[in-house]
Amino acid sequence: MTSHLSKLLPVLAAAITLSACASLETSHPKSEQLSLIHPGLTQNEVRDLAGSPGNVTANSRRHETLWVYSFTDLWGYQSEFDVTFGANGLVTNTFANRDDY
């Protein structure tokens, strides 16, 4: 019995580890969700609409924060959606761009 258990434990541990890693992946928002983001929204409102961004960059000189989302556009192309927040924490600008291949 110990022999079977010693063979099963590493397999079970690997399965649990892989499933935990899969749950850590960030899901990409849909273009319909991103289209609802507009100037004046707070960071919490944007997070509620699109989830956590894949990348966050701060520009201390301009007192802005940029949130970057990866998504698939309506034609199936990988794209990027940028949300700029001003010093007051509200959306000031959005921009969508198709990734280059």
TORKOL-4160 file (C-alpha; in steps of 0.2 Angstrom, whole numbers, padded with zeros to 4 digits, m for minus):
101
<pt num="1" X="0000" Y="0000" Z="0000"/>
<pt num="2" X="0014" Y="0012" Z="0004"/>
<pt num="3" X="0021" Y="0009" Z="m0013"/>
<pt num="4" X="0005" Y="0015" Z="m0022"/>
<pt num="5" X="0004" Y="0030" Z="m0010"/>
<pt num="6" X="0022" Y="0035" Z="m0013"/>
<pt num="7" X="0018" Y="0035" Z="m0032"/>
<pt num="8" X="0002" Y="0044" Z="m0031"/>
<pt num="9" X="0008" Y="0058" Z="m0020"/>
<pt num="10" X="0019" Y="0066" Z="m0032"/>
<pt num="11" X="0006" Y="0065" Z="m0046"/>
<pt num="12" X="m0007" Y="0073" Z="m0034"/>
<pt num="13" X="0005" Y="0087" Z="m0029"/>
<pt num="14" X="0009" Y="0091" Z="m0047"/>
<pt num="15" X="m0010" Y="0092" Z="m0051"/>
<pt num="16" X="m0013" Y="0103" Z="m0037"/>
<pt num="17" X="0001" Y="0115" Z="m0041"/>
<pt num="18" X="m0004" Y="0116" Z="m0059"/>
<pt num="19" X="m0022" Y="0120" Z="m0055"/>
<pt num="20" X="m0016" Y="0133" Z="m0043"/>
<pt num="21" X="m0005" Y="0141" Z="m0056"/>
<pt num="22" X="m0020" Y="0141" Z="m0069"/>
<pt num="23" X="m0031" Y="0151" Z="m0056"/>
<pt num="24" X="m0017" Y="0164" Z="m0055"/>
<pt num="25" X="m0019" Y="0169" Z="m0074"/>
<pt num="26" X="m0026" Y="0186" Z="m0077"/>
<pt num="27" X="m0042" Y="0185" Z="m0088"/>
<pt num="28" X="m0043" Y="0197" Z="m0102"/>
<pt num="29" X="m0058" Y="0209" Z="m0102"/>
<pt num="30" X="m0069" Y="0209" Z="m0117"/>
<pt num="31" X="m0070" Y="0224" Z="m0129"/>
<pt num="32" X="m0088" Y="0227" Z="m0123"/>
<pt num="33" X="m0082" Y="0229" Z="m0105"/>
<pt num="34" X="m0068" Y="0241" Z="m0111"/>
<pt num="35" X="m0080" Y="0251" Z="m0121"/>
<pt num="36" X="m0089" Y="0256" Z="m0105"/>
<pt num="37" X="m0074" Y="0265" Z="m0098"/>
<pt num="38" X="m0074" Y="0284" Z="m0100"/>
<pt num="39" X="m0067" Y="0300" Z="m0093"/>
<pt num="40" X="m0073" Y="0303" Z="m0075"/>
<pt num="41" X="m0073" Y="0285" Z="m0069"/>
<pt num="42" X="m0063" Y="0281" Z="m0053"/>
<pt num="43" X="m0050" Y="0267" Z="m0052"/>
<pt num="44" X="m0062" Y="0256" Z="m0042"/>
<pt num="45" X="m0076" Y="0259" Z="m0056"/>
<pt num="46" X="m0063" Y="0254" Z="m0069"/>
<pt num="47" X="m0058" Y="0239" Z="m0060"/>
<pt num="48" X="m0076" Y="0234" Z="m0057"/>
<pt num="49" X="m0079" Y="0235" Z="m0076"/>
<pt num="50" X="m0063" Y="0227" Z="m0083"/>
<pt num="51" X="m0054" Y="0219" Z="m0068"/>
<pt num="52" X="m0036" Y="0222" Z="m0063"/>
<pt num="53" X="m0025" Y="0228" Z="m0077"/>
<pt num="54" X="m0011" Y="0218" Z="m0083"/>
<pt num="55" X="0002" Y="0232" Z="m0081"/>
<pt num="56" X="0002" Y="0248" Z="m0071"/>
<pt num="57" X="0014" Y="0263" Z="m0075"/>
<pt num="58" X="0016" Y="0279" Z="m0065"/>
<pt num="59" X="0022" Y="0295" Z="m0073"/>
<pt num="60" X="0027" Y="0306" Z="m0058"/>
<pt num="61" X="0032" Y="0320" Z="m0069"/>
<pt num="62" X="0014" Y="0322" Z="m0076"/>
<pt num="63" X="0005" Y="0315" Z="m0060"/>
<pt num="64" X="m0003" Y="0302" Z="m0071"/>
<pt num="65" X="m0005" Y="0283" Z="m0069"/>
<pt num="66" X="m0008" Y="0272" Z="m0084"/>
<pt num="67" X="m0017" Y="0255" Z="m0083"/>
<pt num="68" X="m0014" Y="0243" Z="m0098"/>
<pt num="69" X="m0026" Y="0229" Z="m0103"/>
<pt num="70" X="m0023" Y="0216" Z="m0116"/>
<pt num="71" X="m0039" Y="0210" Z="m0125"/>
<pt num="72" X="m0044" Y="0203" Z="m0141"/>
<pt num="73" X="m0053" Y="0215" Z="m0152"/>
<pt num="74" X="m0069" Y="0212" Z="m0162"/>
<pt num="75" X="m0060" Y="0205" Z="m0177"/>
<pt num="76" X="m0049" Y="0193" Z="m0167"/>
<pt num="77" X="m0033" Y="0203" Z="m0166"/>
<pt num="78" X="m0023" Y="0205" Z="m0150"/>
<pt num="79" X="m0024" Y="0223" Z="m0144"/>
<pt num="80" X="m0020" Y="0234" Z="m0130"/>
<pt num="81" X="m0032" Y="0246" Z="m0121"/>
<pt num="82" X="m0024" Y="0260" Z="m0111"/>
<pt num="83" X="m0033" Y="0270" Z="m0097"/>
<pt num="84" X="m0025" Y="0286" Z="m0091"/>
<pt num="85" X="m0029" Y="0292" Z="m0073"/>
<pt num="86" X="m0025" Y="0310" Z="m0068"/>
<pt num="87" X="m0019" Y="0316" Z="m0051"/>
<pt num="88" X="m0036" Y="0316" Z="m0045"/>
<pt num="89" X="m0038" Y="0297" Z="m0048"/>
<pt num="90" X="m0051" Y="0299" Z="m0062"/>
<pt num="91" X="m0050" Y="0293" Z="m0080"/>
<pt num="92" X="m0044" Y="0307" Z="m0091"/>
<pt num="93" X="m0041" Y="0297" Z="m0107"/>
<pt num="94" X="m0043" Y="0280" Z="m0115"/>
<pt num="95" X="m0034" Y="0273" Z="m0130"/>
<pt num="96" X="m0035" Y="0256" Z="m0139"/>
<pt num="97" X="m0021" Y="0250" Z="m0151"/>
<pt num="98" X="m0019" Y="0233" Z="m0160"/>
<pt num="99" X="m0003" Y="0224" Z="m0156"/>
<pt num="100" X="0010" Y="0223" Z="m0170"/>
<pt num="101" X="0015" Y="0206" Z="m0176"/>
